[in-house]
């Protein structure tokens, strides 16, 4: 078993293999790689270290251990330029694809826990008595045209959920979902987006990444049955709904209680 202190040292040693490595001359690179190989040892990363380190670090260690200097430089340069490798889904796990890295184990290429969802809000507003939401959502790095999207409203205090399916928009590859306030109880509902591809689902708060044309001022409307609903953005920039009983339209029992209490 590898101790936490050893894993911390490995993380610090391999952390310098970023743009700083690219700035070194050939001699400096050779000395750094040789020193790092000695730290890794002949066996390379242990299973404990692999489980604790992200895939980008594991792959650096693989290149260093096996003397793949050109491949190491390409890996670092692609990441520095924002060109991340694609990924495939196999048996519910997600693996990064590096055609130039031969012999990499699945464990080192496994990015299942690192993949999130790329999303963008394109429009939100009222359509009659319902809230229409347009945008896009897809698993990061997984190239597929089969993505199902759900808009999830989650009550901030109770955690209760309502899901509304996103219908695909052929024109731009995005989705459109319509949330009906009639089925939503009073409360503050945070809007999430869930993307599912090849049996893998990822979810994220929705709205902080949005098109410039999106209206961010609160949009309030009285919806049936007797609810005041406000579509708004939180301080963090996320989309949310505030639902309250409409003033003057409280249930008869509550109105009677209030009358007796006066």
C-alpha positions, 0 to 999 in steps of 0.5 A: 500500500502506498502512503498518502505522503508518497502519493503527495510527493508523486503528485508534486513531482508530476505537476511540473510536467505542464507548460513549464516542461515545454519551456525547458531545453533538451538537457533540462528535460532529460535531467527532469525525466531521469530524476522523475523515473527514479522517484517512480521506480521500476514498477511505476505507479502502484494501484493506490497511486493510480486510484488517487491521481487523475488520468493526466498525471497517470499518463505522464508517469506512463510516458516517463517510465517507458521513456516515451519522450516524444509522446510525453511532449505531445501529451503536454502540448495538446493539453496546454493548447486545450486539445483534449483527447476524445473518449469511448464508453465501454461497459459503463466506463469512460476511457480516453483515447490516445492512439500514439500511446501504445500499451497504456492500461485501461486503468491509466486511461480511465476518466470515468470520474473526471468526465462532466457535462458541457452545457449552454443555456440559449434561451429561457422564457414564458410560453403561455403558462409554461417555462420554455428552456432551450440549450445544449448539453453533452458528455465531455470528450465523448463523441456521439450523436445519441444524447438524451437530455433532461431538465431537472428541477430540484427543490433547494431544501427538500431535494425533491425533483421534477424532470422534464425531457428535452426534445432534440432540435435538429437545426442546431443539435440542441434541445428544448424542454418545457416545464409546467408550473402546475406540477411544481410545489411551492419552493425554490427550485434549482435548474439542473441539466442531465445528459445521458449517452451510451448508458452514462449520465452526468448532471450539472447546474444549468444557466451559468454558461449561457448565450449573450442574448439570454435575458437575465432579469427576473421573469414573473408570471401567475400560473395555474393553479394559483401560483406566482412563479419567477424565473431568475438567476442566482448570485452564482449565475445559475437558473432557478424558479421561485414558486409561491401560492398566488396572493389572494388565492390561498386554499379555503382552509388557510383563509379560514385559519387566518380569519380566526387568528385575527 
